[in-house]
Amino acid sequence: MKRRTTLVLSLGLACQFSAMAAGKQPPDRQVGDKLPAASAPARNGGFATLEWDALMPTGWDPMKDMPMSRLSRLNDGDPRAQSALDELKRAWEKSPIRPDLDGKPIRIAGFVVPLGGTAQSLTEFLLVPYFGACIHVPPPPSNQIIHIKSSKPLSGVRSMDSIWVSGTLHTAITDTAMGTSGYRLDLVSSAPYVEPGASRGWKLR
């Protein structure tokens, strides 16, 4: 729980220092929001359901080299704020992953950051744990980004849509224009993430 809280606070600081415009977003989503904990079975179709914290090594502190007290003293207009943010991003690009997860069949829910294709035919994307990550605020740590390529294009998926993905996870660093990922997923299937009381607005494979 502590690691999750730290990451949310870190993202909030990154958002504060970022000069990027937030743009349009659903009224029920705020930048930095995470999806509720999975209510799906621990295993679904042979895929183990994971929470994002499970992708981080036990005891790893994303703010170890960037004390919160140091960041909290900086104002938005202070040039040291951007310098601190750049330093944090460099450190997060080298975040440790969990080698024991390599080759594991997993299922995880997150937000889509498109890389290739269109909303009608999405072929490549990043999956991230926070709304707005890589789009409205800087990328999260690389161990909180999953790079996904689909042999069968997904239809009707927009930027920052929330989805479930299932497939084989690999530990593989990939540099993209939207962020550095520490994992890659060989996609087997995907489905909309539907919160309690919500209706399905689109359909995936």
C-alpha positions in Angstrom: 0.0 0.0 0.0 2.9 2.3 0.8 4.5 1.9 -2.6 1.2 2.6 -4.3 0.6 5.8 -2.3 4.2 6.9 -3.1 3.7 6.5 -6.8 0.5 8.4 -6.8 2.1 11.2 -4.9 5.1 11.1 -7.3 2.8 11.3 -10.3 1.0 14.3 -8.7 4.3 16.1 -8.3 5.2 15.3 -11.9 1.8 16.6 -13.0 2.4 19.8 -11.0 5.8 20.4 -12.6 4.6 19.5 -16.1 3.7 22.2 -18.6 1.6 19.9 -20.7 -2.1 20.7 -21.2 -4.5 18.3 -19.7 -6.9 18.4 -22.7 -10.4 16.7 -22.6 -11.0 13.8 -20.3 -14.1 11.9 -19.0 -15.7 13.7 -16.1 -15.3 10.7 -13.8 -11.5 10.5 -14.5 -8.8 12.7 -13.1 -5.2 12.7 -14.0 -3.4 10.2 -11.8 -6.5 8.0 -11.1 -6.0 4.3 -10.9 -8.5 1.6 -11.6 -10.2 -0.1 -8.6 -8.5 -3.3 -7.4 -9.4 -6.3 -9.6 -12.6 -8.1 -8.7 -11.9 -10.8 -11.3 -10.9 -14.3 -10.2 -7.2 -14.8 -9.3 -6.9 -16.9 -12.4 -9.0 -16.3 -15.5 -8.7 -18.7 -18.4 -5.3 -19.8 -17.2 -4.0 -16.2 -16.8 -3.1 -15.0 -13.3 -4.7 -11.6 -12.5 -2.1 -9.1 -11.4 -2.2 -5.7 -9.8 0.4 -3.2 -10.9 2.3 -3.3 -7.6 3.1 -6.9 -8.4 5.4 -5.7 -11.3 7.6 -3.9 -8.8 10.3 -5.8 -6.8 9.5 -6.0 -3.1 10.9 -3.1 -1.1 11.7 -0.9 -4.2 11.2 2.8 -3.5 10.5 4.9 -6.6 11.5 8.1 -4.7 14.7 6.7 -3.2 16.9 9.1 -5.1 14.4 12.0 -5.1 13.3 12.8 -1.5 9.8 14.2 -1.3 11.0 17.1 0.9 13.3 18.2 -1.9 10.5 18.3 -4.5 8.0 20.0 -2.2 10.3 23.0 -1.8 10.3 23.8 -5.5 7.7 26.1 -7.2 6.4 25.5 -10.7 8.4 28.5 -12.1 11.7 27.4 -10.5 14.1 26.0 -13.1 15.2 23.5 -10.6 11.7 22.0 -10.7 12.2 20.9 -14.4 15.7 19.7 -13.5 14.3 17.6 -10.7 11.6 16.2 -13.0 14.2 15.3 -15.6 16.3 13.6 -13.0 13.3 11.6 -11.7 12.4 10.5 -15.3 15.9 9.3 -15.9 15.9 7.3 -12.7 12.4 5.8 -13.5 13.6 4.7 -17.0 16.0 2.4 -15.2 13.5 1.0 -12.6 14.1 -2.6 -11.6 11.7 -5.3 -12.9 10.9 -8.8 -11.6 12.8 -11.4 -13.6 10.7 -14.2 -12.1 7.7 -12.8 -14.1 9.3 -13.5 -17.4 7.2 -16.0 -19.4 4.3 -15.9 -17.0 0.7 -15.9 -18.4 -1.0 -12.9 -16.8 -4.1 -10.7 -17.0 -4.0 -7.0 -16.0 -6.1 -3.9 -16.4 -4.8 -0.5 -17.3 -5.1 2.5 -19.6 -4.1 2.6 -23.3 -1.4 4.8 -24.7 -1.5 4.3 -28.5 1.7 3.8 -30.5 0.7 2.4 -33.8 -2.5 2.2 -35.8 -5.7 4.2 -35.4 -8.8 4.1 -33.1 -10.3 1.8 -35.7 -7.3 -0.4 -36.0 -4.9 -0.3 -33.0 -1.8 -2.5 -33.4 0.6 -1.3 -30.8 0.2 0.5 -27.5 1.5 0.9 -24.0 -0.5 -0.1 -21.0 -0.1 2.1 -17.9 -1.7 2.2 -14.4 -2.7 5.8 -14.2 -5.1 7.9 -16.2 -3.1 10.5 -18.2 0.3 8.8 -17.8 2.5 9.5 -20.8 -0.1 11.7 -22.3 -0.9 14.5 -19.8 1.9 13.9 -17.4 5.4 12.3 -17.7 5.6 8.5 -17.9 5.5 6.4 -14.8 8.5 4.1 -13.8 9.4 1.7 -16.6 8.4 -1.2 -14.3 4.9 0.3 -14.5 4.6 0.3 -18.3 3.8 -2.7 -20.5 4.5 -2.6 -24.2 2.0 -4.5 -26.3 1.8 -5.4 -30.0 -1.3 -7.1 -31.4 -1.2 -9.3 -34.5 -4.9 -8.7 -34.9 -5.7 -5.0 -34.7 -8.0 -3.8 -32.0 -11.1 -1.8 -33.0 -12.7 1.1 -31.2 -10.0 1.6 -28.7 -9.1 5.2 -27.9 -6.3 6.9 -26.0 -6.7 6.4 -22.2 -9.5 3.8 -22.6 -9.3 1.2 -19.8 -9.0 -2.4 -20.8 -8.1 -5.9 -19.6 -5.2 -7.6 -21.5 -4.2 -11.3 -21.2 -1.0 -12.8 -22.6 2.5 -13.9 -21.8 4.6 -11.3 -20.0 8.3 -10.8 -20.8 10.9 -8.7 -19.2 12.1 -6.5 -22.0 13.1 -2.9 -22.1 11.5 -0.9 -25.0 12.1 2.8 -25.6 9.2 4.5 -27.3 8.3 8.1 -28.0 5.7 7.9 -25.1 7.9 6.3 -22.5 10.3 3.4 -21.6 8.6 0.1 -20.7 10.2 -2.6 -18.6 7.8 -5.3 -19.8 6.4 -6.6 -23.0 3.1 -8.6 -23.3 2.4 -11.1 -26.1 -1.3 -10.3 -26.4 -3.7 -13.3 -26.5 -7.0 -11.5 -25.7 -8.3 -8.2 -24.5 -11.6 -6.8 -23.2 -13.1 -3.6 -21.9 -12.6 -2.8 -18.3 -16.1 -2.3 -16.9 -16.5 -0.7 -13.5 -19.5 -1.8 -11.3 -22.7 -0.1 -12.6 -21.1 0.9 -16.0 -22.3 -0.4 -19.4 -20.1 -1.7 -22.2 -19.6 1.0 -24.9 -17.4 -0.9 -27.2 -16.1 -4.4 -27.9 -12.6 -5.8 -28.3 -11.3 -9.2 -29.5 
